[in-house]
Amino acid sequence: MRQPTRASALLAVFIGVVVPPGTTRAQDRAGEPTISAMPLPGGLAALRKAVDDPGHSEGGQFFVDVIRRSFQPPVAVRGVRRETVIRPILDHLDRAAKASLSPPTDRLPLPLTAELWMRSLLEPGAKKETLAADILRSSSASLMYCGLLALDDATRQWFAAHSEVLADVAARHAAQFFIAAPGLRIRDNVMQLAGGAAAAAVWESAVGKRASDPGAFIKAVVGRN
């Protein structure tokens, strides 16, 4: 998979998108939270010990940091760095899941719901109990996890209601979504674009899709090479 740090010019601009002051906060309060939780077999303390991690970040940030680190260059051989980073964690999670006699008390933040992940973003056979390992094991799911966390609630709600768009992006453009996500904002089924309404025509001309069709607009943006 192409490294997510290599952004096209259009995606790089999206990272710096500006939403008018106050709009995001007001809309987020109006919508329901779109962050659920997934179990962490064995708990965070045991996982840190297993991989000799001296950090003190909370569980969600630890998981995101692991994913980001697994994709960072340099990579001498495709996939070697990622495997080196995630393999000890996956081995620990697999052992902990098999050895556990009671439900884990530690949980990690999960953008959207476990049901949506199992239906649209993960391979068949994924389970709620092993969701953390299932996400980490998949390159595309790992990138989508970080990307979805970078969205605000209103935009995640839109993706939850348009899971077919989410599945298509995950299958074809997960790395580009990872890059573009911090700049993606949807309100009332319309893309919120840098420069506001005055710049909408310029964006639509550059992308080739209308802001009033978020699904087509987003797929066009992340589909750019």
CORTA-V892683 format. One line per field, one symbol per residue. ss: DSSP state (h for helix, s for strand, l for the rest). phi: phi as a letter, one per 30 degrees, with the letter a starting at -180 (. if undefined). psi: psi as a letter, one per 40 degrees, with the letter a starting at -180 (. if undefined). A space follows every 50 residues. Layout:
BEGIN
ss: ???
phi: ???
psi: ???
END
This chain:
BEGIN
ss: llllllllhhhhhhhlllllllhhhhhhhhllllsssssllllhhhhhhh llllllllhhhhhhhhhhhhhllllllllhhhhhhhhhhhhhhhhhhhhl llllllsssssslhhhhhhhhllllllhhhhhhhhhhlhhhhhhhhhhhh llhhhhhhhhhlhhhhhhhhhhhhhhhhhhhhhllssllsslllllhhhh hhhhhhhllllllhhhhhhhhhlll
phi: .ddddccddddddddcdcceeiddddddddcdecccbbdceiiddddedd chcddbddeddedddddeddcdddbdbeidddddddeddddddddddddd cbedcdbcdbdicddddddbbbdejdbedcdedddddcddddddeddddd dceddddddddbdddedddddcbddddeddeecdbbbhibdccejiddce dddddddibdddbeedddddddddc
psi: hiheegiidddddddeihhhhdddddddddiiifhaiiigheiddddddd efheieiiddddddddddddehiihdhhedddddddddddddddddddeh eihidhiiihhaiddddddeeiiieiiddfdddddddhddddddddddde iiddddddddegddddddddddfdddddddddehhhhffhhhiheadded dddddddeiidegddddddddeeh.
END
